[in-house]
Amino acid sequence: MFSIGTDIIEIQRIENSMKNRKFFEYVFGEKECEMLKIKNFSSRSVAANFCAKEAFFKLLGTGIRGYGLKNVQILRDELGKPYFEFSGKVLEEIKLNKYKFCVSLSHNKEYALATVLCYTE
């Protein structure tokens, strides 16, 4: 199996959403919030993470129905490479199907973009 999902968003939309505290509570998991705090909640980083979540659910073809956005966290390794950490029903689905993922994030002044690849061995 091989699947791809991609998403793009205007960073200004995320900046507007960031003014509402509930945005973070609804969208981002605990580890993800901690990481974003370290980055001083850069709207570009927040937008890139949001895009990765959207791209992930697009590739599943399910939308977020039955899942929670917080159950898909996009973290960074020591070199800054993004990776997923899953929990809840999302984690169950991934383990059941033995899915593996790659994620790529990018942004400029106006837009953030994410591409997610899913494969099985």
Secondary structure, DSSP 8 states (H G I E B T S, - for coil): -EEEEEEEEEHHHHHHHHTSHHHHHHH--HHHHHHHHHTTT-HHHHHHHHHHHHHHHHHHTSTTTTS-GGGEEEEE-TTS-EEEEE-HHHHHHHHHHT-EEEEEEEE-SSEEEEEEEEE--
